[in-house]
Amino acid sequence: MLRKEDWMDIKAQVSERVYLKDVARELGVHPKTVSRALKRGGPPWGRRPKGRRSKLDPFFVRAGGQARP
């Protein structure tokens, strides 16, 4: 996942006409990640959506013997 600083680096290097492949290599990510970041048009939000809970959650038991909240 890219950080805001990474996105700013991508934007700066692309404005200097650096190849996306070279930018990706420098950041250690796949070139498709760089192109998606540019297509998104802004830095990442920094939040991920919460996962849905299962209908069976009240019936699952943790290793400590307690049901999940």
BAGU-605183 format. One record per residue (C-alpha): residue number from 1; residue in three letters; z, x, y. Coordinates in nm, 3 decimals. Layout:
<rs>
<r seq="NUM" type="ALA" up="Z" east="X" north="Y"/>
...
</rs>
This chain:
<rs>
<r seq="1" type="MET" up="0.000" east="0.000" north="0.000"/>
<r seq="2" type="LEU" up="-0.086" east="0.128" north="0.343"/>
<r seq="3" type="ARG" up="0.165" east="0.167" north="0.620"/>
<r seq="4" type="LYS" up="0.099" east="0.093" north="0.985"/>
<r seq="5" type="GLU" up="0.070" east="0.466" north="1.054"/>
<r seq="6" type="ASP" up="-0.196" east="0.497" north="0.785"/>
<r seq="7" type="TRP" up="-0.395" east="0.214" north="0.939"/>
<r seq="8" type="MET" up="-0.377" east="0.380" north="1.279"/>
<r seq="9" type="ASP" up="-0.502" east="0.707" north="1.124"/>
<r seq="10" type="ILE" up="-0.790" east="0.523" north="0.958"/>
<r seq="11" type="LYS" up="-0.887" east="0.356" north="1.284"/>
<r seq="12" type="ALA" up="-0.875" east="0.686" north="1.476"/>
<r seq="13" type="GLN" up="-1.077" east="0.879" north="1.219"/>
<r seq="14" type="VAL" up="-1.341" east="0.610" north="1.183"/>
<r seq="15" type="SER" up="-1.385" east="0.607" north="1.560"/>
<r seq="16" type="GLU" up="-1.452" east="0.982" north="1.531"/>
<r seq="17" type="ARG" up="-1.725" east="0.904" north="1.272"/>
<r seq="18" type="VAL" up="-1.541" east="1.051" north="0.971"/>
<r seq="19" type="TYR" up="-1.668" east="0.923" north="0.636"/>
<r seq="20" type="LEU" up="-1.451" east="0.658" north="0.470"/>
<r seq="21" type="LYS" up="-1.449" east="0.866" north="0.153"/>
<r seq="22" type="ASP" up="-1.299" east="1.161" north="0.341"/>
<r seq="23" type="VAL" up="-1.039" east="0.941" north="0.509"/>
<r seq="24" type="ALA" up="-0.940" east="0.797" north="0.170"/>
<r seq="25" type="ARG" up="-0.908" east="1.143" north="0.017"/>
<r seq="26" type="GLU" up="-0.683" east="1.255" north="0.302"/>
<r seq="27" type="LEU" up="-0.455" east="0.951" north="0.263"/>
<r seq="28" type="GLY" up="-0.461" east="0.963" north="-0.117"/>
<r seq="29" type="VAL" up="-0.603" east="0.613" north="-0.161"/>
<r seq="30" type="HIS" up="-0.923" east="0.463" north="-0.299"/>
<r seq="31" type="PRO" up="-1.215" east="0.435" north="-0.053"/>
<r seq="32" type="LYS" up="-1.220" east="0.059" north="-0.111"/>
<r seq="33" type="THR" up="-0.864" east="0.044" north="0.026"/>
<r seq="34" type="VAL" up="-0.984" east="0.203" north="0.348"/>
<r seq="35" type="SER" up="-1.275" east="-0.038" north="0.383"/>
<r seq="36" type="ARG" up="-1.046" east="-0.336" north="0.318"/>
<r seq="37" type="ALA" up="-0.804" east="-0.214" north="0.583"/>
<r seq="38" type="LEU" up="-1.087" east="-0.195" north="0.835"/>
<r seq="39" type="LYS" up="-1.218" east="-0.537" north="0.734"/>
<r seq="40" type="ARG" up="-0.870" east="-0.684" north="0.782"/>
<r seq="41" type="GLY" up="-0.885" east="-0.571" north="1.144"/>
<r seq="42" type="GLY" up="-0.519" east="-0.487" north="1.194"/>
<r seq="43" type="PRO" up="-0.218" east="-0.315" north="1.047"/>
<r seq="44" type="PRO" up="-0.051" east="-0.467" north="0.741"/>
<r seq="45" type="TRP" up="0.212" east="-0.731" north="0.799"/>
<r seq="46" type="GLY" up="0.478" east="-0.547" north="0.605"/>
<r seq="47" type="ARG" up="0.589" east="-0.855" north="0.414"/>
<r seq="48" type="ARG" up="0.492" east="-0.982" north="0.075"/>
<r seq="49" type="PRO" up="0.502" east="-1.347" north="-0.023"/>
<r seq="50" type="LYS" up="0.797" east="-1.449" north="-0.236"/>
<r seq="51" type="GLY" up="0.717" east="-1.518" north="-0.598"/>
<r seq="52" type="ARG" up="0.742" east="-1.866" north="-0.738"/>
<r seq="53" type="ARG" up="1.037" east="-1.950" north="-0.954"/>
<r seq="54" type="SER" up="0.996" east="-2.075" north="-1.305"/>
<r seq="55" type="LYS" up="1.116" east="-2.415" north="-1.421"/>
<r seq="56" type="LEU" up="1.292" east="-2.231" north="-1.699"/>
<r seq="57" type="ASP" up="1.500" east="-2.003" north="-1.473"/>
<r seq="58" type="PRO" up="1.823" east="-2.202" north="-1.523"/>
<r seq="59" type="PHE" up="1.795" east="-2.140" north="-1.898"/>
<r seq="60" type="PHE" up="1.739" east="-1.764" north="-1.891"/>
<r seq="61" type="VAL" up="2.043" east="-1.546" north="-1.942"/>
<r seq="62" type="ARG" up="2.079" east="-1.198" north="-1.798"/>
<r seq="63" type="ALA" up="2.212" east="-0.904" north="-1.996"/>
<r seq="64" type="GLY" up="2.556" east="-0.953" north="-1.836"/>
<r seq="65" type="GLY" up="2.585" east="-1.305" north="-1.979"/>
<r seq="66" type="GLN" up="2.519" east="-1.480" north="-1.649"/>
<r seq="67" type="ALA" up="2.233" east="-1.718" north="-1.578"/>
<r seq="68" type="ARG" up="1.996" east="-1.619" north="-1.300"/>
<r seq="69" type="PRO" up="2.073" east="-1.782" north="-0.965"/>
</rs>
